[in-house]
Amino acid sequence: MRCGRLSSNGLISFSEKAIKYKLLQFIYKESKEREHIEKYNTIGRDAPGDLERWLRITLTKDEKETLIWIWGDLLRLRLITPTGKDLVVPDNWSACRQRQRGHRGKIIRRIR
């Protein structure tokens, strides 16, 4: 799978599939080091998020909006799971599911 940026009419942005894969890679990596990953710290709002710093790029507002939807898709596909750290917004704090760790081929098939 090609995870680079796509050019369209002089604008450069990630494809949805590529950014979904990169987000899952980031969550997987961070889940090894931390117990919880917070949605908006990862995506960023008005400032760069952890994902942008990890990728060493600046995401557009549209890409960040897409990431918010993708976060929900990853929850729905059960590739990440809420940790329940925050009872007010439990889906914002997530981690890679233990079952999915180390099954890269299965993850890629579920994303497509």
C-alpha positions as a Markdown table, in Angstrom:
| # | Residue | x | y | z |
|---|---|---|---|---|
| 1 | Met | 0.0 | 0.0 | 0.0 |
| 2 | Arg | 1.4 | 3.4 | -0.9 |
| 3 | Cys | 1.2 | 5.8 | 2.0 |
| 4 | Gly | 2.4 | 8.9 | 0.4 |
| 5 | Arg | 0.7 | 12.2 | -0.3 |
| 6 | Leu | -1.5 | 12.5 | -3.4 |
| 7 | Ser | -1.5 | 15.6 | -5.6 |
| 8 | Ser | -4.7 | 16.9 | -7.0 |
| 9 | Asn | -5.0 | 20.3 | -8.8 |
| 10 | Gly | -1.8 | 21.5 | -7.2 |
| 11 | Leu | -3.0 | 20.6 | -3.7 |
| 12 | Ile | -1.2 | 17.9 | -1.8 |
| 13 | Ser | -3.0 | 15.8 | 0.8 |
| 14 | Phe | -3.2 | 12.2 | 2.1 |
| 15 | Ser | -5.6 | 9.7 | 0.7 |
| 16 | Glu | -8.0 | 8.5 | 3.3 |
| 17 | Lys | -6.6 | 4.9 | 3.2 |
| 18 | Ala | -3.1 | 6.2 | 3.6 |
| 19 | Ile | -3.9 | 8.4 | 6.6 |
| 20 | Lys | -6.0 | 5.7 | 8.2 |
| 21 | Tyr | -3.0 | 3.3 | 8.0 |
| 22 | Lys | -0.6 | 6.0 | 9.4 |
| 23 | Leu | -2.9 | 6.7 | 12.3 |
| 24 | Leu | -3.2 | 3.1 | 13.2 |
| 25 | Gln | 0.6 | 2.7 | 12.9 |
| 26 | Phe | 1.0 | 5.7 | 15.3 |
| 27 | Ile | -1.5 | 4.3 | 17.8 |
| 28 | Tyr | 0.1 | 0.9 | 17.7 |
| 29 | Lys | 3.6 | 2.4 | 18.4 |
| 30 | Glu | 2.3 | 4.7 | 21.1 |
| 31 | Ser | 0.3 | 1.9 | 22.8 |
| 32 | Lys | 3.6 | 0.1 | 23.4 |
| 33 | Glu | 4.9 | 3.1 | 25.3 |
| 34 | Arg | 1.8 | 4.5 | 26.9 |
| 35 | Glu | -1.4 | 2.9 | 28.3 |
| 36 | His | -3.8 | 5.5 | 26.7 |
| 37 | Ile | -3.7 | 7.6 | 23.6 |
| 38 | Glu | -6.0 | 10.6 | 23.5 |
| 39 | Lys | -7.9 | 11.4 | 20.3 |
| 40 | Tyr | -7.4 | 15.2 | 20.1 |
| 41 | Asn | -3.8 | 15.2 | 21.4 |
| 42 | Thr | -3.1 | 12.8 | 18.6 |
| 43 | Ile | -4.9 | 14.6 | 15.9 |
| 44 | Gly | -4.4 | 18.2 | 17.2 |
| 45 | Arg | -7.0 | 21.0 | 16.9 |
| 46 | Asp | -5.6 | 24.4 | 16.2 |
| 47 | Ala | -2.0 | 23.3 | 17.0 |
| 48 | Pro | 0.0 | 20.4 | 15.6 |
| 49 | Gly | -0.9 | 17.0 | 17.1 |
| 50 | Asp | 1.3 | 14.1 | 18.1 |
| 51 | Leu | 0.6 | 12.4 | 14.7 |
| 52 | Glu | 1.8 | 15.4 | 12.8 |
| 53 | Arg | 5.0 | 15.6 | 14.9 |
| 54 | Trp | 5.6 | 11.9 | 14.4 |
| 55 | Leu | 5.1 | 12.2 | 10.6 |
| 56 | Arg | 7.0 | 15.5 | 10.5 |
| 57 | Ile | 4.4 | 17.1 | 8.4 |
| 58 | Thr | 1.6 | 19.7 | 8.8 |
| 59 | Leu | -1.9 | 18.3 | 8.2 |
| 60 | Thr | -4.6 | 20.4 | 6.6 |
| 61 | Lys | -7.8 | 21.2 | 8.3 |
| 62 | Asp | -9.6 | 18.8 | 6.0 |
| 63 | Glu | -7.1 | 16.0 | 6.8 |
| 64 | Lys | -7.7 | 16.6 | 10.6 |
| 65 | Glu | -11.4 | 16.4 | 10.0 |
| 66 | Thr | -11.0 | 13.2 | 8.1 |
| 67 | Leu | -8.8 | 11.8 | 11.0 |
| 68 | Ile | -11.7 | 12.4 | 13.4 |
| 69 | Trp | -14.0 | 10.2 | 11.3 |
| 70 | Ile | -11.2 | 7.7 | 10.8 |
| 71 | Trp | -10.8 | 7.4 | 14.6 |
| 72 | Gly | -14.4 | 6.4 | 14.7 |
| 73 | Asp | -13.9 | 3.9 | 11.9 |
| 74 | Leu | -11.0 | 2.3 | 13.8 |
| 75 | Leu | -13.2 | 1.9 | 16.9 |
| 76 | Arg | -16.0 | 0.5 | 14.8 |
| 77 | Leu | -13.7 | -2.0 | 13.1 |
| 78 | Arg | -12.4 | -2.9 | 16.6 |
| 79 | Leu | -8.8 | -2.2 | 15.7 |
| 80 | Ile | -8.6 | 0.2 | 18.6 |
| 81 | Thr | -10.6 | 0.1 | 21.8 |
| 82 | Pro | -11.6 | 2.7 | 24.4 |
| 83 | Thr | -9.7 | 2.4 | 27.6 |
| 84 | Gly | -12.4 | 4.1 | 29.8 |
| 85 | Lys | -9.8 | 6.5 | 31.2 |
| 86 | Asp | -12.3 | 9.4 | 30.9 |
| 87 | Leu | -15.9 | 8.5 | 31.8 |
| 88 | Val | -17.2 | 11.7 | 30.1 |
| 89 | Val | -15.7 | 11.0 | 26.7 |
| 90 | Pro | -14.6 | 7.3 | 26.9 |
| 91 | Asp | -14.0 | 6.9 | 23.1 |
| 92 | Asn | -11.4 | 9.7 | 23.1 |
| 93 | Trp | -8.9 | 7.6 | 25.1 |
| 94 | Ser | -8.0 | 4.5 | 23.2 |
| 95 | Ala | -5.3 | 1.9 | 22.6 |
| 96 | Cys | -4.6 | -0.8 | 20.1 |
| 97 | Arg | -6.5 | -4.0 | 20.8 |
| 98 | Gln | -4.2 | -6.7 | 22.3 |
| 99 | Arg | -5.5 | -9.2 | 19.8 |
| 100 | Gln | -4.6 | -7.0 | 16.8 |
| 101 | Arg | -1.0 | -6.3 | 17.9 |
| 102 | Gly | 1.5 | -8.2 | 15.7 |
| 103 | His | -1.1 | -9.1 | 13.1 |
| 104 | Arg | -0.2 | -6.6 | 10.5 |
| 105 | Gly | -1.6 | -8.5 | 7.6 |
| 106 | Lys | -5.0 | -8.8 | 9.2 |
| 107 | Ile | -5.0 | -5.1 | 10.1 |
| 108 | Ile | -4.3 | -4.1 | 6.5 |
| 109 | Arg | -7.1 | -6.3 | 5.2 |
| 110 | Arg | -9.6 | -4.8 | 7.7 |
| 111 | Ile | -8.6 | -1.3 | 6.7 |
| 112 | Arg | -9.2 | -1.8 | 3.0 |
